[in-house]
């Protein structure tokens, strides 16, 4: 959607351009299209500006009404604001976390199932997330620091600040 002359008395969101791995390319794809790229310079992945499931634009920079100061966009959104589907970067990180969980030896089948369920709940930031934090930490205490670090590298960009604080300090 091209930039149009909007009523400057209202807040509005620009469109973000983000690569399929979750690197932010341009938070103002409508108003600054000259900064858009077809592929990510960090990882080479294709870029998108809309949800692959429903076509809604990826929300980018908030352009506030004149009396407010614009704040920079921090991090790629995890889920589509229109259909609720996870964006591709969220899906790929969750898949990697599930794959890693399925590689863990030394935990029971039930613990593995709980861990896989908890991974989804850590990302969703719902009331059940607090239970997921406890479960995750309990299971991680059995697997050793290497696996804990691997999970951190996978999940760090798709969990909330609260989850980061409670799991990794």
N, C-alpha and C positions, 0 to 999 in steps of 0.2 A: 504494500500500500504506500503510495508516494506521500510525501509530506504535504499537508494542506494547511492553509491559514486557519488555525483554530482560535476559538475564543480564549484569549489569554487570561481570563478570569477563572478558568477551571483547570484543575490538575489533569494531566493526561500522561500515559505511558508511551514512550517510543517503543520501537521493536528492537529486540536484541538479536544479534547474529552470534550463534554459538556452534562450535564444532561438535561432531557426534561423540567426542570423548569428553566434552564439557569445558573446553577452554573458551573463554569469552573473547570474541573477535571484535565486536562492535556493539556497544550498548545503545547507540543512536543510529540504527540502520536506516531509519526513515529520514532523519534530518541531516545525517552526515553519510550519505551513501558512498561517497568517495573512499571511505575507510573499510568498506565491505570487501571480503575475500571469498573466493570459491572454496578454498582449502585452508586448513590451519597451518600456520608456519611453525607451530610447536610439534605437532604430531602427524600432519599430513591428512587428517581426516576431513571429509566433506563438511561443509557448514550448512546450518539451517536457520530459518527465521520464523518457522511455524511448526506447530505440533504435527508430527507425522500421522497421528491418529485422527484428529478432528480438523486440522488446518488453522486453528486459532494462532494468532501471532504470539511469539515468545515475548513476554513482557520485558522491556529493557529499562532504560533510564526514566525515572519519574521526572516530568517537567511540571513543577508546582506552579500554582498561581503566583503572580508577582510578589505578594507579601511574604512568601516563604522561600527559603534557601534550598536549592537542589542538593541532594546528597548523592554520592556515587553509588552505583549498583555494586553490591558485594556478593559475589558468588553467583553461579548459575542456578536458576530455579530447579527444583527436583521434580515437580509435578506440574502438568498443564493446569492452568487456572480455569479452563473451560470444561474439559472432560475428565480431569483428575488422573489421567494416565501418567505414568512415569516417563520422563523424557529419555531419549536413548542413552545418555551418559549415566543416568540413574540406573536404568536397566542393566547396562553392561557392568557397572560396579557391583550391583547386587548379584548378578550372575557369577562374577569372579569370587565374591564372598561366599556364595553357596558352593561353588566348585571347591574352594579352599576348605570349607567346613566338611565336605564329603571326603576329603583327603586325610583328615585327622585320624590318627590311630590312638588308641588308649582311652577312648570315651565310648560309652554304650550307645546302642542304636537309639534309645530314647533320648539321650543327651544330644545326639547328632540332630534328631528331629526337632528338639527344643531349640537348639542353636539356630537351625535354619529358619524356624518360625520367628525367633527373636531378631534375626538379622532384618527381616522385613519390618518388624515393629520398631526397631531402632531408627530406621529411615523415615517412617511415617509420622513420627512425633505426635502420638496419640496417648491417651491415658495409660494404655497397656505398655507404653515405652518404658515406664519406670520398672515394671516387672521384667521387661526384656533386658534392661541394664543389669539387674541383679543376676538373672540367668546367664547373661553373657560373661560377666565377671567371674561367676562361679565356675563356669566351664573353662574359661581362659586360665584360671588358676591351676588347672590340671594339665595344660598343654605346653607350657613353656614360653619363654620370652620371644623366640623366633616367630612362632605362629601369632602371638599377640601383636608383634610389630607388623607382620604381613597383613593382618586384619586392619590395623590402624591405617596403613598406606592405602588400602582399598577403600575404606569407609570414611576417611577423614573429610572428604569433600561433599559427602551426601548426608551426614548426620548433623543434627542441630548443635549449637554451642553448648547447650545443657548436657547433651549426651557426651560430647567431647570432654567436658569438665568432669563428669561423674565416672567415666571409664578411664580416661588417660590423664586426668589431673589438670 
